[in-house]
Amino acid sequence: MANTNKSTSGSREPLLCLAGDAFANSELAQLLGQRYHLVSLPAGADAQAAAQAAGASSFRILASGKQCARALALAATQSEAPAPVVLLSPDAGSVAAAASFDPTSVKAQVLALFGARGQDGPPAAAGIIKRTLPAVHLIYVFDAVDMERERPQAVAEAVLDFLARGEGFLVNNLDGRIFA
C-alpha cells in the first residue's frame, strides 16, 4: 500500500485506508488495489493533504476496527460531495463513544461489514452502529469471523460494488437481503 506522499498510478482514484499494516499485505488489499490506488493514512496525518498528494480533491475512506471512528470523523469534514466510507468490522464501542464528531454530520454513504460467524459479535455491534448512524448500510459476510482474511473475495465484491454504485449497490439497507 502506498504512503501519503506518493501520487496515484495511472487514473486509479485514491482510497484512503485506515486499516493497519496487516491489511496492507492482505489479499483484500490486493483485490481492492486492482481498482483503487490504496493510500495509507497514518495516525495524525491530514486526510485532505493525503488526498491532494494522491491527486484527488475528495476521497473514499476504508477503515477497520477501532480506526472506524476516525474514518467517520474524517468523513464528517467532507461537506461538499462526500465520498463513500467503508467500515470493516467496526469497533462499535469506539464509534459510539467518539466525541470528535457528531454522527449526524456524516453526509457520506456508509457501508459497514461484519463477519457473521461467532456468537457474540456482529448482531450486537451492528445494532450499536445502526443506532449511531441510522443511514448506514449493513452487510453480514457469512462463514467468517475474520472476514478480511477468511472471505476476501466476498468482501472485495461488496466493497467495490458499493464504492462504484453508492446507494444502488448490491444490498439496499431497506430490503432485508443478506450478502452471502
N, C-alpha and C positions, 0 to 999 in steps of 0.2 A: 504494500500500500504506500502511496506517495505521502510525503510530508507536506506541510503547508507552504513551502517555498518553491515547489515545483509547479510548472504550468501543465495544463491538460494536454494529453496526447491527442492529436487529430481533432475531431469535432465532438468527442465524448463530453457530456456535461459532468460537472463535478457532483459527487455525492459525499458530503461531509460525514465522516464516521467517528463516532464516539463509542468505540466498541472494544478497545483494548488490543494488546499485542497478539493474543491468541486468535482473534478474528482476522488480523492482517494476513496470517498464513493459512487460513481455513479454505476449505473447498467452497464455502458460501461466498467468501470474498472473491475467489477466482471467478465464480459464476456471475456475480454482480459486476465485476471488473470488465467483463466482456461488453457490457453496455454503458457503464459509467466509469468515469475517472475517479477512483476512490482517493479521498484526501483525508488523512488522519488529522484530527483536531485535538492536539494535546491540551491538557488542563491549563487554563489561564489564557489560551490563545483566543484572539478576536476572530469570530466567525466571519464577519464582513471582510476583514483583511484576508482571511484564508480564501474566501470565495473570489475576491478580486485577484489574488495571486494565481488562482486557478483559471482566471479568465471569465468569470461569471458575475452577474450583478445580483442574482439571487441564488439560493442554494437549497438543495434537498438535504435532509438530515436522516441518518440512520444511527440508532443508539441501542445499547443493550444494558440490561441490569440497572445498576444504580445511576448510570450515565443518562438514563431516560429523562430524569428530572431536568438535567442540564440541557438536553435537547429541546425539551418543551419550553424552557426559559429562553433559549435562542430563537425558537420559532415565534415566541410572543413578541420578539423585536422586529419581525418582518411584517410591517403593516400593509405595505403595498404588494399585491400579487404574491402572497406567501406560498412557498413551495411545500410539497408534502413532507410528512415526517413519518418514519417507520420506527417502531419500538419493538425490540426483540426481547422477550421475557422481561418486561419492565418490572423493576422493583417497586411494587405498589406503595409500600410504606414511604419510600423516598419521594415518589411523585406526589402523594397526598400531603406529605409534610413540607414540601418545597415552599419556602417563604419568599423566594426570589421572584416569583411571578404569580399573577392571577390566572388560574386556568381558563377563565372566560376570555382572557386576552389572546389566547391561541386561536388565530383565524385559519391556520393551515389545516388541511385534511390530515388526519392522524390514523395510522394503522398500527394496531398492537397485536403481536403474535405470541401465542403461548403453546408450549408443548402440553399435550393433553393426557399423557400417561403419568400416573402418580396420583396419590390420594389426597394430598392437601395443598397442591399448588395452584393450578390455573383457575378454578372457579372462584376462589376467594380473592385472588389477586385481580382477576378480570373484573369482578364486581367493584372493587375499590377504584380501578382505573375508569370504569364506566361511570361511576358516581362523580369522579373528579373531572372527567372530560366527557360530557354526555354525547358529543357528536363523534366519538371515536369509533372506528370500525374494529371489531374483534374477530380474530381467526384462531381457532384451535388446530394445531397440527397433530394429527393422531399418531399413535405409536411412537411417541418421542417424549422424553423428559428434557434432554438437551437437544432441542430441535436443530440448532445450528450445526451440530456435529452428526446427529443421527439421521436427519432428513434434509440435507442442504438443498437438494433439487426442489423439493416441495416448497421450502421457504423461499428460495430464489424465484420460483414461478409466481408465487403470490406477491412478493415484493416488487418484482419487475412489472407485473400487471398493474399493481396499484400505482406505482410511480409513473407509468405510461398513461393510465386512463383515469386516475383520480376517482371521483365518485362513481364512475361507471365500471369499476374493476370487477373482478371475478365474483366477489361476495358482497352484497349490499348489507349494511348493518340492520336493515329493517326486514329482510326476507327470511331470516331464520335458518338458512342453509349453513352447513358446517364444512369447511375446507378439509378434505382428506388427502 
